[in-house]
Structure formats: structure tokens, C-alpha cells
Amino acid sequence: MSEKSSREQIASMLPHCVADWAEREPERRALTFVHVDDSGALVEETRSYGQLWDNGRRLAQLMKDTGMRRDDHFAIMMQNHPEFVDAMVASGVSDTIFVCIDPRVQGDSLRFMLEFAECKGIVIADYALPQLQKILPDLGMLRWIWVVATSPTFKLPVGLPNGALVSDLLEIPVPDLEISARDPSAPMTLLYTSGTTGDPKAIMTPYSRMGVIAGLGDMLGMGAGNVLYTGLSLTHANAQLITLGNALWHGSHGVISRRFTKSRLWDICRAYDCTQFNLLGGMTTAIYSEPVRPNDADNPVQRVLSAGMPAGIWKQFEQRFNLRVYEFYGTAEGGLTFNPPDVGPIGSVGKPPPNMIAKVVDGNDDEVPPGEHGELVFKNADGSTPHVEYYKLPEASVEKTRGGWFRTGDIFYADEDGWLYFVHRIGDAIRSSGDFIDPNVIQKILAEHPDIDDVFVYGIPAESGVPGEKDVVAAVVPVSSDVEPARLFAYCRQHLSGNFVPKYIQFMKEIPKTASEKPQVRFCIDAFNAELGTVYTESMQ
């Protein structure tokens, strides 16, 4: 690596981006965090580059004072607050590693995440603190607990090890600290996988990963003149790498919701002149299911960067909201494809960037013909194997890059021109009565029904007992308690072919989702098995 290339890679590391902008334009607004209060008003908190840099150094010094050393781990457990990014900068200044934990996690899952990652401290929001307190006697390794208070009545509980309010910590004088993290290949964070079907693994994500994604920002239309918005959690790679990383690298204004809100999405985009935001599949149908409004197309958004836009609503989504869809595919561990507007066919996730090679393979790693299904795998364009490392799981790391290819675990097919199409996650396919059922087709139809607020379609082992067969379940969130299942079944019969009509309709108060808004199949199945009173078949009507 040349000296210039090395300097550029270091400059793209998150703390160095912040420090560089803070030196040049300390008052420049970097981020706006917005949430909807109880009255429905939009409330904002902001960070300039100077504030991020000062707060990062303050927290870094205090971490050092608690005994935190290079490569030690601490957790961040909160929704999207400015203090989340303050702590990320502090991690780079102190050369520690932050561990992202969804603030909804509790009980054994929370204990596992903190213990497995060997967290010595935690920055946590007040609303998540009770979950931590319940298991605190089992967490002797925690040296300090810093709390972000969101309620004006919150009082710091007694008995927290080195407990403190982050607001108090940010009042100390700014120390004169240099950035200790200078190796782009070193881990910046541990990102737990979504755990949609099993226990999560912790991905050791290097600083360079953010640099690579930020380097693609110009190609994705994320230059300094744009206002980038996300409602995805900063505990997830998408929000961290794509929105936050590009905003800090390009000096764009980043607008971040405390949490995803489909009903106020467009209000936020209008209020802050957002030109682009990110979508994942589960969010798309939720937004599309909102009642049509006369001003849907009256917004400043030029494009959405979408991962999983259903082909059936692609054009309708663009026309309704007066924007363009820039489809992509990626995993937290690596692998990327892009389908810019008017370049690839609708429904395709695109092709890999020039620095990567992708192919669809069978069980013997032989590339399959166009149209045939197989696993999508990636390799670097120079023939080298992408680096993937799971914390404390060397066997899983080796398996993920077996044979020199990064293995996505996703089933795809390619057309005659090499455009790639996502089919399903390995193990998640719905094969019913000999047919492969596309859940997106069912989800689109149900999302358009006025009685449905959200929908997710999945499969369970078929009642018939036929190996590999599944029965189709449509989990729906009704808009009110008087919605009748019979109306929904009749609607499906009217708008879907017979083999696509769900065998079961499952009423839920909400669809359980990960921090990245991915529906969690295992929790839907748990609810299906435990709450039979909320599951309906046509024969019951």
C-alpha cells in the first residue's frame, strides 16, 4: 500500500473524518436527530462536527479513567440519539471497540450479548436500563454504566457500578487527546447479526468497511449537496455504514429518526429537505400500506436506496412518491450489488461493483445457468477472498469463506445478461402444494387493504407432513379490533391466484422486527403456536 493510499484510508476512518471536519468547519452541522413527542410535534437535537469531536474526546478520557484500554469492549444500547455517535467517536479516540445492542433486547439474550462480547462498560438509554438492572447481578465484568436520560423525571438509580449521567459527563473540560485508532483493518465495532432465525453472531467490522461504503457515496448520489435521512437503527450496519458514514465523509447533512416511523416519514423528509433515504424490505410494504394522501408526491426526496423493493410495487412506489428507486443488495459481513435507476431491470438487485466478482453456484460450487437457483457468492476482483471474522467463532468465520468465496446464505438467480435476483434466504423458502410462493406478491395485495396497518408473510411446516412443504401464514396488524378475518380471506380470493391465498391469517398487535426492521420469523412462529385464538383459517369463517 502506498503512503498516499494509507493516509486516505486512515482519513476515511470515522473518528478521523470527524476530527478533520471539526478542524476545518467546527460549526458545520453534521447530524440532526429527530423524534415525535407525545403531542405529535417533531423535536430535534443536533450535533456539529466540533461538538462530536469535543464530546468524543470527553468520553474517551473518562473511559481511560475507568481503566479501559486498547481493544477493550463496551456496549451502546439505545435508540438513535446524538450520544450514540458521541460514543462511537470516543471509541476511536480511545482505540476501544463498541458493541451495538438493540435497546429492545432483554433477559437471557441481553445477558448473552454482554457476556459473550466481554463488555466492560455500557452507554445505555434510561428506557432500556430496567432490562439491564434485572440481570446486573450476573454481570460482574461491567465496570461502568453511563445513562442517557430522555425523561426529565429520570433519577440515576443507586448501586450502578460507576454510574453516571452522560449529560453530566459531557460537561467536563475538553481534554487534549489524539486519536489512538489508526489501523483501518482493526475492528471498529462488533455488530450482532439480526438473529431472525437463530442466535446472533458478532461480526468484527473493521473501520475500513465504513471507508469503502463512503467511497461509493458519489456513485450512489450521496455527495455534499444532499441531505441523507434514515429511520434505521444505528445498531445496524445499514444506518451506520451507508447514512452515517457517507454523511460524515462527504460533509452532508445527516438526518436520523430516533426510530423508524412510517406515518411521519414524509413529514420529516419535508421538514429537513431530505433528498435520499434508505429502505429495507419490511419497511417498504409498511410505508406502502399507509393510506394514500393527496400530497404523497409533494416531497423533496429524489431517490430511495432500497434493499428489497418488491417488483410488484416498484413502479407504483416511484410514481406515488415522485422519486426513483436505487436498488441494492448487501450483507453486514460484505458483498454488494447495485441496480441504479433506468439501468437494470425492475426486480433485480443489480450487479456487483467493479472491485467484486459474484456468481450463483450449486452445492458443488459450480456456476449455475441463467434462471437456475443457487447460492450467491462473492470474491474480490483481484481473486482474493473477502475477510470475514466472527468474534470467538473461528469455525463459522472459516465456513463463511469456504473455498475462497464469501457465502451469503441467500438463494439467487441471474438472467442472461448477468442481472441478479434475490429469491429467498436459505431455509426460508415457501414451497406449497408443489409451487414456490413469492411472499412479496401476497404482502403487496394485503398492504393495499385499508384494514391492514402492516403485514408479513412466512411459512410453517405443512400440516400435510409432506417433506419440504410449508403452509402460508399472513401475519397482519389490523387497524382496529373489529376487522373481520373473513373479509381478508375474501379479498385474497379476489386478488390472488388460489395457490397464493394464505392458509392462515394471524392477527398481531405488531410484527416483531429486528433493529433493521426485518420481520423475525421465529417470534411470529412462537406467537402462532402460543396464541391460537388470533390465528384464523377460511374454514373457521
Buried (B, 14 or more C-beta within 10 A) or exposed (E): EEEEEEEBBBBBBBBBBBBBBBEEBBEEBBBBBBBBEEEEEBEEBBBBBBBBBBBBBBBBBBBBEBEBEEEBBBBBBBBBBBBBBBBBBBBBBBBBBBBBBBBBBBEEBBBBBBBBBBBBBBBBBBBBBEBBEEBBEEBEEBBBBBBBBBEEEBEBBEEBBBBBBBEEBBEEEBEEBEBBBBBBEBBBBBBBBBBBEEEBBBBBBBBBBBBBBBBBBEEBBBEEEBBBBBBBBBBBBBBBBBBBBBBBBBBBBBBBBBBBBBEBBBBBBBBBBBBBBBBBBBBBBBBBBBEEEEEBEEBBBBBBBBBBBBBBBBEEBBEBBEBBBBBBBBBBBBBBBBBBBEEBEEBBBBBBBEEBBBBBBEEEBEEBEEEEBBBBBBBBEEEEBBBBBBBEBEEEBEEBBEEEBBBBBBBBBBBEEBBBBBBBBEEBBBBBBEEEBBBBBBBBBBBBBEBBBBBBBBBBEBEEEEEEBBBBBBBBBBBEEEBEBEEBBEBBEEBBEEEBBBBBBBBBEEBBBBBBBBBBBEBBBEBBEEEEEBBBEBEEE
